[in-house]
């Protein structure tokens, strides 16, 4: 059987902002189509980008 794949476009997005402004919450809300609790964010969040002043 030949299944048709829907037209899906993959994009890359860079989110930049100050500390504790909600970047992770914004990404999770869009990716999961819901919001996470503060506990869920803190329990699973591992920062991979750091700001060095």
mmCIF file of the N, C-alpha and C atoms, coordinates in Angstrom:
data_MODEL
# 
_entry.id   MODEL 
# 
loop_
_atom_site.group_PDB 
_atom_site.id 
_atom_site.type_symbol 
_atom_site.label_atom_id 
_atom_site.label_alt_id 
_atom_site.label_comp_id 
_atom_site.label_asym_id 
_atom_site.label_entity_id 
_atom_site.label_seq_id 
_atom_site.pdbx_PDB_ins_code 
_atom_site.Cartn_x 
_atom_site.Cartn_y 
_atom_site.Cartn_z 
_atom_site.occupancy 
_atom_site.B_iso_or_equiv 
_atom_site.pdbx_formal_charge 
_atom_site.auth_seq_id 
_atom_site.auth_comp_id 
_atom_site.auth_asym_id 
_atom_site.auth_atom_id 
_atom_site.pdbx_PDB_model_num 
ATOM 1   N N  . UNK A 1 1  ? 0.833  -1.184 0.000  1.00 0.00 ? 1  UNK A N  1 
ATOM 2   C CA . UNK A 1 1  ? 0.000  0.000  0.000  1.00 0.00 ? 1  UNK A CA 1 
ATOM 3   C C  . UNK A 1 1  ? 0.876  1.245  0.000  1.00 0.00 ? 1  UNK A C  1 
ATOM 4   N N  . UNK A 1 2  ? 0.417  2.226  -0.689 1.00 0.00 ? 2  UNK A N  1 
ATOM 5   C CA . UNK A 1 2  ? 1.151  3.483  -0.769 1.00 0.00 ? 2  UNK A CA 1 
ATOM 6   C C  . UNK A 1 2  ? 0.401  4.544  0.032  1.00 0.00 ? 2  UNK A C  1 
ATOM 7   N N  . UNK A 1 3  ? 0.985  4.923  1.172  1.00 0.00 ? 3  UNK A N  1 
ATOM 8   C CA . UNK A 1 3  ? 0.358  5.935  2.017  1.00 0.00 ? 3  UNK A CA 1 
ATOM 9   C C  . UNK A 1 3  ? 0.918  7.300  1.658  1.00 0.00 ? 3  UNK A C  1 
ATOM 10  N N  . UNK A 1 4  ? 0.042  8.267  1.571  1.00 0.00 ? 4  UNK A N  1 
ATOM 11  C CA . UNK A 1 4  ? 0.477  9.631  1.293  1.00 0.00 ? 4  UNK A CA 1 
ATOM 12  C C  . UNK A 1 4  ? 0.828  10.335 2.594  1.00 0.00 ? 4  UNK A C  1 
ATOM 13  N N  . UNK A 1 5  ? 1.972  10.990 2.602  1.00 0.00 ? 5  UNK A N  1 
ATOM 14  C CA . UNK A 1 5  ? 2.354  11.801 3.754  1.00 0.00 ? 5  UNK A CA 1 
ATOM 15  C C  . UNK A 1 5  ? 1.799  13.199 3.558  1.00 0.00 ? 5  UNK A C  1 
ATOM 16  N N  . UNK A 1 6  ? 1.228  13.754 4.600  1.00 0.00 ? 6  UNK A N  1 
ATOM 17  C CA . UNK A 1 6  ? 0.765  15.141 4.472  1.00 0.00 ? 6  UNK A CA 1 
ATOM 18  C C  . UNK A 1 6  ? 1.972  16.063 4.283  1.00 0.00 ? 6  UNK A C  1 
ATOM 19  N N  . UNK A 1 7  ? 1.735  17.177 3.651  1.00 0.00 ? 7  UNK A N  1 
ATOM 20  C CA . UNK A 1 7  ? 2.814  18.149 3.461  1.00 0.00 ? 7  UNK A CA 1 
ATOM 21  C C  . UNK A 1 7  ? 3.178  18.763 4.804  1.00 0.00 ? 7  UNK A C  1 
ATOM 22  N N  . UNK A 1 8  ? 4.348  18.404 5.293  1.00 0.00 ? 8  UNK A N  1 
ATOM 23  C CA . UNK A 1 8  ? 4.824  18.898 6.577  1.00 0.00 ? 8  UNK A CA 1 
ATOM 24  C C  . UNK A 1 8  ? 6.145  19.611 6.342  1.00 0.00 ? 8  UNK A C  1 
ATOM 25  N N  . UNK A 1 9  ? 6.226  20.825 6.836  1.00 0.00 ? 9  UNK A N  1 
ATOM 26  C CA . UNK A 1 9  ? 7.454  21.598 6.707  1.00 0.00 ? 9  UNK A CA 1 
ATOM 27  C C  . UNK A 1 9  ? 8.110  21.709 8.069  1.00 0.00 ? 9  UNK A C  1 
ATOM 28  N N  . UNK A 1 10 ? 9.378  21.376 8.142  1.00 0.00 ? 10 UNK A N  1 
ATOM 29  C CA . UNK A 1 10 ? 10.127 21.470 9.384  1.00 0.00 ? 10 UNK A CA 1 
ATOM 30  C C  . UNK A 1 10 ? 10.885 22.788 9.400  1.00 0.00 ? 10 UNK A C  1 
ATOM 31  N N  . UNK A 1 11 ? 10.775 23.492 10.519 1.00 0.00 ? 11 UNK A N  1 
ATOM 32  C CA . UNK A 1 11 ? 11.495 24.758 10.664 1.00 0.00 ? 11 UNK A CA 1 
ATOM 33  C C  . UNK A 1 11 ? 12.315 24.725 11.945 1.00 0.00 ? 11 UNK A C  1 
ATOM 34  N N  . UNK A 1 12 ? 13.341 25.535 11.996 1.00 0.00 ? 12 UNK A N  1 
ATOM 35  C CA . UNK A 1 12 ? 14.128 25.708 13.212 1.00 0.00 ? 12 UNK A CA 1 
ATOM 36  C C  . UNK A 1 12 ? 13.814 27.081 13.770 1.00 0.00 ? 12 UNK A C  1 
ATOM 37  N N  . UNK A 1 13 ? 13.748 27.159 15.085 1.00 0.00 ? 13 UNK A N  1 
ATOM 38  C CA . UNK A 1 13 ? 13.401 28.412 15.743 1.00 0.00 ? 13 UNK A CA 1 
ATOM 39  C C  . UNK A 1 13 ? 14.376 28.643 16.892 1.00 0.00 ? 13 UNK A C  1 
ATOM 40  N N  . UNK A 1 14 ? 14.906 29.830 16.990 1.00 0.00 ? 14 UNK A N  1 
ATOM 41  C CA . UNK A 1 14 ? 15.792 30.200 18.085 1.00 0.00 ? 14 UNK A CA 1 
ATOM 42  C C  . UNK A 1 14 ? 15.027 31.155 18.988 1.00 0.00 ? 14 UNK A C  1 
ATOM 43  N N  . UNK A 1 15 ? 14.928 30.800 20.262 1.00 0.00 ? 15 UNK A N  1 
ATOM 44  C CA . UNK A 1 15 ? 14.224 31.635 21.235 1.00 0.00 ? 15 UNK A CA 1 
ATOM 45  C C  . UNK A 1 15 ? 15.272 32.275 22.136 1.00 0.00 ? 15 UNK A C  1 
ATOM 46  N N  . UNK A 1 16 ? 15.276 33.590 22.153 1.00 0.00 ? 16 UNK A N  1 
ATOM 47  C CA . UNK A 1 16 ? 16.269 34.340 22.914 1.00 0.00 ? 16 UNK A CA 1 
ATOM 48  C C  . UNK A 1 16 ? 15.549 35.243 23.891 1.00 0.00 ? 16 UNK A C  1 
ATOM 49  N N  . UNK A 1 17 ? 16.064 35.340 25.107 1.00 0.00 ? 17 UNK A N  1 
ATOM 50  C CA . UNK A 1 17 ? 15.465 36.232 26.089 1.00 0.00 ? 17 UNK A CA 1 
ATOM 51  C C  . UNK A 1 17 ? 16.218 36.188 27.400 1.00 0.00 ? 17 UNK A C  1 
ATOM 52  N N  . UNK A 1 18 ? 15.876 37.090 28.276 1.00 0.00 ? 18 UNK A N  1 
ATOM 53  C CA . UNK A 1 18 ? 16.499 37.147 29.592 1.00 0.00 ? 18 UNK A CA 1 
ATOM 54  C C  . UNK A 1 18 ? 16.122 35.923 30.410 1.00 0.00 ? 18 UNK A C  1 
ATOM 55  N N  . UNK A 1 19 ? 16.831 35.754 31.533 1.00 0.00 ? 19 UNK A N  1 
ATOM 56  C CA . UNK A 1 19 ? 16.536 34.653 32.447 1.00 0.00 ? 19 UNK A CA 1 
ATOM 57  C C  . UNK A 1 19 ? 15.132 34.782 33.011 1.00 0.00 ? 19 UNK A C  1 
ATOM 58  N N  . UNK A 1 20 ? 14.459 33.655 33.147 1.00 0.00 ? 20 UNK A N  1 
ATOM 59  C CA . UNK A 1 20 ? 13.162 33.559 33.828 1.00 0.00 ? 20 UNK A CA 1 
ATOM 60  C C  . UNK A 1 20 ? 12.068 34.405 33.195 1.00 0.00 ? 20 UNK A C  1 
ATOM 61  N N  . UNK A 1 21 ? 12.036 34.492 31.864 1.00 0.00 ? 21 UNK A N  1 
ATOM 62  C CA . UNK A 1 21 ? 10.967 35.240 31.203 1.00 0.00 ? 21 UNK A CA 1 
ATOM 63  C C  . UNK A 1 21 ? 9.909  34.330 30.581 1.00 0.00 ? 21 UNK A C  1 
ATOM 64  N N  . UNK A 1 22 ? 10.154 33.006 30.584 1.00 0.00 ? 22 UNK A N  1 
ATOM 65  C CA . UNK A 1 22 ? 9.149  32.082 30.078 1.00 0.00 ? 22 UNK A CA 1 
ATOM 66  C C  . UNK A 1 22 ? 9.460  31.443 28.736 1.00 0.00 ? 22 UNK A C  1 
ATOM 67  N N  . UNK A 1 23 ? 10.719 31.407 28.341 1.00 0.00 ? 23 UNK A N  1 
ATOM 68  C CA . UNK A 1 23 ? 11.087 30.800 27.053 1.00 0.00 ? 23 UNK A CA 1 
ATOM 69  C C  . UNK A 1 23 ? 10.712 29.321 27.009 1.00 0.00 ? 23 UNK A C  1 
ATOM 70  N N  . UNK A 1 24 ? 11.077 28.580 28.039 1.00 0.00 ? 24 UNK A N  1 
ATOM 71  C CA . UNK A 1 24 ? 10.778 27.148 28.082 1.00 0.00 ? 24 UNK A CA 1 
ATOM 72  C C  . UNK A 1 24 ? 9.282  26.906 28.131 1.00 0.00 ? 24 UNK A C  1 
ATOM 73  N N  . UNK A 1 25 ? 8.569  27.683 28.910 1.00 0.00 ? 25 UNK A N  1 
ATOM 74  C CA . UNK A 1 25 ? 7.114  27.527 29.004 1.00 0.00 ? 25 UNK A CA 1 
ATOM 75  C C  . UNK A 1 25 ? 6.448  27.799 27.654 1.00 0.00 ? 25 UNK A C  1 
ATOM 76  N N  . UNK A 1 26 ? 6.931  28.790 26.937 1.00 0.00 ? 26 UNK A N  1 
ATOM 77  C CA . UNK A 1 26 ? 6.400  29.103 25.614 1.00 0.00 ? 26 UNK A CA 1 
ATOM 78  C C  . UNK A 1 26 ? 6.621  27.942 24.645 1.00 0.00 ? 26 UNK A C  1 
ATOM 79  N N  . UNK A 1 27 ? 7.822  27.397 24.647 1.00 0.00 ? 27 UNK A N  1 
ATOM 80  C CA . UNK A 1 27 ? 8.134  26.276 23.759 1.00 0.00 ? 27 UNK A CA 1 
ATOM 81  C C  . UNK A 1 27 ? 7.298  25.056 24.119 1.00 0.00 ? 27 UNK A C  1 
ATOM 82  N N  . UNK A 1 28 ? 7.210  24.730 25.401 1.00 0.00 ? 28 UNK A N  1 
ATOM 83  C CA . UNK A 1 28 ? 6.418  23.568 25.829 1.00 0.00 ? 28 UNK A CA 1 
ATOM 84  C C  . UNK A 1 28 ? 4.945  23.752 25.502 1.00 0.00 ? 28 UNK A C  1 
ATOM 85  N N  . UNK A 1 29 ? 4.432  24.950 25.688 1.00 0.00 ? 29 UNK A N  1 
ATOM 86  C CA . UNK A 1 29 ? 3.022  25.206 25.397 1.00 0.00 ? 29 UNK A CA 1 
ATOM 87  C C  . UNK A 1 29 ? 2.727  24.989 23.920 1.00 0.00 ? 29 UNK A C  1 
ATOM 88  N N  . UNK A 1 30 ? 3.628  25.406 23.060 1.00 0.00 ? 30 UNK A N  1 
ATOM 89  C CA . UNK A 1 30 ? 3.420  25.251 21.614 1.00 0.00 ? 30 UNK A CA 1 
ATOM 90  C C  . UNK A 1 30 ? 3.630  23.804 21.172 1.00 0.00 ? 30 UNK A C  1 
ATOM 91  N N  . UNK A 1 31 ? 4.667  23.175 21.687 1.00 0.00 ? 31 UNK A N  1 
ATOM 92  C CA . UNK A 1 31 ? 4.998  21.811 21.266 1.00 0.00 ? 31 UNK A CA 1 
ATOM 93  C C  . UNK A 1 31 ? 3.984  20.793 21.772 1.00 0.00 ? 31 UNK A C  1 
ATOM 94  N N  . UNK A 1 32 ? 3.500  20.978 22.997 1.00 0.00 ? 32 UNK A N  1 
ATOM 95  C CA . UNK A 1 32 ? 2.584  20.009 23.609 1.00 0.00 ? 32 UNK A CA 1 
ATOM 96  C C  . UNK A 1 32 ? 1.129  20.433 23.514 1.00 0.00 ? 32 UNK A C  1 
ATOM 97  N N  . UNK A 1 33 ? 0.896  21.623 22.998 1.00 0.00 ? 33 UNK A N  1 
ATOM 98  C CA . UNK A 1 33 ? -0.454 22.180 22.913 1.00 0.00 ? 33 UNK A CA 1 
ATOM 99  C C  . UNK A 1 33 ? -1.122 22.240 24.284 1.00 0.00 ? 33 UNK A C  1 
ATOM 100 N N  . UNK A 1 34 ? -0.313 22.474 25.320 1.00 0.00 ? 34 UNK A N  1 
ATOM 101 C CA . UNK A 1 34 ? -0.825 22.622 26.676 1.00 0.00 ? 34 UNK A CA 1 
ATOM 102 C C  . UNK A 1 34 ? 0.242  23.331 27.503 1.00 0.00 ? 34 UNK A C  1 
ATOM 103 N N  . UNK A 1 35 ? -0.096 23.648 28.727 1.00 0.00 ? 35 UNK A N  1 
ATOM 104 C CA . UNK A 1 35 ? 0.883  24.270 29.606 1.00 0.00 ? 35 UNK A CA 1 
ATOM 105 C C  . UNK A 1 35 ? 1.303  23.269 30.667 1.00 0.00 ? 35 UNK A C  1 
ATOM 106 N N  . UNK A 1 36 ? 2.525  23.401 31.122 1.00 0.00 ? 36 UNK A N  1 
ATOM 107 C CA . UNK A 1 36 ? 3.050  22.531 32.158 1.00 0.00 ? 36 UNK A CA 1 
ATOM 108 C C  . UNK A 1 36 ? 3.042  23.269 33.484 1.00 0.00 ? 36 UNK A C  1 
ATOM 109 N N  . UNK A 1 37 ? 2.948  22.510 34.558 1.00 0.00 ? 37 UNK A N  1 
ATOM 110 C CA . UNK A 1 37 ? 3.004  23.121 35.880 1.00 0.00 ? 37 UNK A CA 1 
ATOM 111 C C  . UNK A 1 37 ? 4.448  23.508 36.186 1.00 0.00 ? 37 UNK A C  1 
ATOM 112 N N  . UNK A 1 38 ? 4.623  24.357 37.172 1.00 0.00 ? 38 UNK A N  1 
ATOM 113 C CA . UNK A 1 38 ? 5.969  24.776 37.571 1.00 0.00 ? 38 UNK A CA 1 
ATOM 114 C C  . UNK A 1 38 ? 6.797  23.564 37.988 1.00 0.00 ? 38 UNK A C  1 
ATOM 115 N N  . UNK A 1 39 ? 6.179  22.617 38.692 1.00 0.00 ? 39 UNK A N  1 
ATOM 116 C CA . UNK A 1 39 ? 6.891  21.407 39.123 1.00 0.00 ? 39 UNK A CA 1 
ATOM 117 C C  . UNK A 1 39 ? 7.371  20.598 37.917 1.00 0.00 ? 39 UNK A C  1 
ATOM 118 N N  . UNK A 1 40 ? 6.514  20.425 36.918 1.00 0.00 ? 40 UNK A N  1 
ATOM 119 C CA . UNK A 1 40 ? 6.903  19.662 35.733 1.00 0.00 ? 40 UNK A CA 1 
ATOM 120 C C  . UNK A 1 40 ? 8.068  20.320 35.012 1.00 0.00 ? 40 UNK A C  1 
ATOM 121 N N  . UNK A 1 41 ? 8.047  21.640 34.923 1.00 0.00 ? 41 UNK A N  1 
ATOM 122 C CA . UNK A 1 41 ? 9.143  22.342 34.258 1.00 0.00 ? 41 UNK A CA 1 
ATOM 123 C C  . UNK A 1 41 ? 10.449 22.192 35.024 1.00 0.00 ? 41 UNK A C  1 
ATOM 124 N N  . UNK A 1 42 ? 10.395 22.354 36.336 1.00 0.00 ? 42 UNK A N  1 
ATOM 125 C CA . UNK A 1 42 ? 11.616 22.283 37.131 1.00 0.00 ? 42 UNK A CA 1 
ATOM 126 C C  . UNK A 1 42 ? 12.146 20.864 37.229 1.00 0.00 ? 42 UNK A C  1 
ATOM 127 N N  . UNK A 1 43 ? 11.262 19.877 37.243 1.00 0.00 ? 43 UNK A N  1 
ATOM 128 C CA . UNK A 1 43 ? 11.685 18.487 37.373 1.00 0.00 ? 43 UNK A CA 1 
ATOM 129 C C  . UNK A 1 43 ? 12.343 17.972 36.102 1.00 0.00 ? 43 UNK A C  1 
ATOM 130 N N  . UNK A 1 44 ? 11.967 18.516 34.957 1.00 0.00 ? 44 UNK A N  1 
ATOM 131 C CA . UNK A 1 44 ? 12.471 17.981 33.694 1.00 0.00 ? 44 UNK A CA 1 
ATOM 132 C C  . UNK A 1 44 ? 13.386 18.936 32.942 1.00 0.00 ? 44 UNK A C  1 
ATOM 133 N N  . UNK A 1 45 ? 13.503 20.164 33.391 1.00 0.00 ? 45 UNK A N  1 
ATOM 134 C CA . UNK A 1 45 ? 14.270 21.170 32.640 1.00 0.00 ? 45 UNK A CA 1 
ATOM 135 C C  . UNK A 1 45 ? 15.765 21.040 32.904 1.00 0.00 ? 45 UNK A C  1 
ATOM 136 N N  . UNK A 1 46 ? 16.526 20.897 31.839 1.00 0.00 ? 46 UNK A N  1 
ATOM 137 C CA . UNK A 1 46 ? 17.982 20.900 31.923 1.00 0.00 ? 46 UNK A CA 1 
ATOM 138 C C  . UNK A 1 46 ? 18.472 22.000 30.987 1.00 0.00 ? 46 UNK A C  1 
ATOM 139 N N  . UNK A 1 47 ? 18.995 23.104 31.538 1.00 0.00 ? 47 UNK A N  1 
ATOM 140 C CA . UNK A 1 47 ? 19.420 24.197 30.673 1.00 0.00 ? 47 UNK A CA 1 
ATOM 141 C C  . UNK A 1 47 ? 20.580 23.775 29.781 1.00 0.00 ? 47 UNK A C  1 
ATOM 142 N N  . UNK A 1 48 ? 20.502 24.137 28.517 1.00 0.00 ? 48 UNK A N  1 
ATOM 143 C CA . UNK A 1 48 ? 21.564 23.791 27.581 1.00 0.00 ? 48 UNK A CA 1 
ATOM 144 C C  . UNK A 1 48 ? 22.234 25.023 26.999 1.00 0.00 ? 48 UNK A C  1 
ATOM 145 N N  . UNK A 1 49 ? 21.714 26.189 27.312 1.00 0.00 ? 49 UNK A N  1 
ATOM 146 C CA . UNK A 1 49 ? 22.311 27.430 26.834 1.00 0.00 ? 49 UNK A CA 1 
ATOM 147 C C  . UNK A 1 49 ? 22.484 28.347 28.038 1.00 0.00 ? 49 UNK A C  1 
ATOM 148 N N  . UNK A 1 50 ? 23.658 28.889 28.190 1.00 0.00 ? 50 UNK A N  1 
ATOM 149 C CA . UNK A 1 50 ? 23.925 29.766 29.314 1.00 0.00 ? 50 UNK A CA 1 
ATOM 150 C C  . UNK A 1 50 ? 24.378 31.119 28.816 1.00 0.00 ? 50 UNK A C  1 
ATOM 151 N N  . UNK A 1 51 ? 24.012 32.152 29.545 1.00 0.00 ? 51 UNK A N  1 
ATOM 152 C CA . UNK A 1 51 ? 24.448 33.508 29.211 1.00 0.00 ? 51 UNK A CA 1 
ATOM 153 C C  . UNK A 1 51 ? 25.685 33.826 30.040 1.00 0.00 ? 51 UNK A C  1 
ATOM 154 N N  . UNK A 1 52 ? 26.719 34.269 29.379 1.00 0.00 ? 52 UNK A N  1 
ATOM 155 C CA . UNK A 1 52 ? 27.948 34.649 30.075 1.00 0.00 ? 52 UNK A CA 1 
ATOM 156 C C  . UNK A 1 52 ? 28.139 36.141 29.868 1.00 0.00 ? 52 UNK A C  1 
ATOM 157 N N  . UNK A 1 53 ? 28.051 36.874 30.958 1.00 0.00 ? 53 UNK A N  1 
ATOM 158 C CA . UNK A 1 53 ? 28.194 38.334 30.874 1.00 0.00 ? 53 UNK A CA 1 
ATOM 159 C C  . UNK A 1 53 ? 29.641 38.742 30.984 1.00 0.00 ? 53 UNK A C  1 
# 
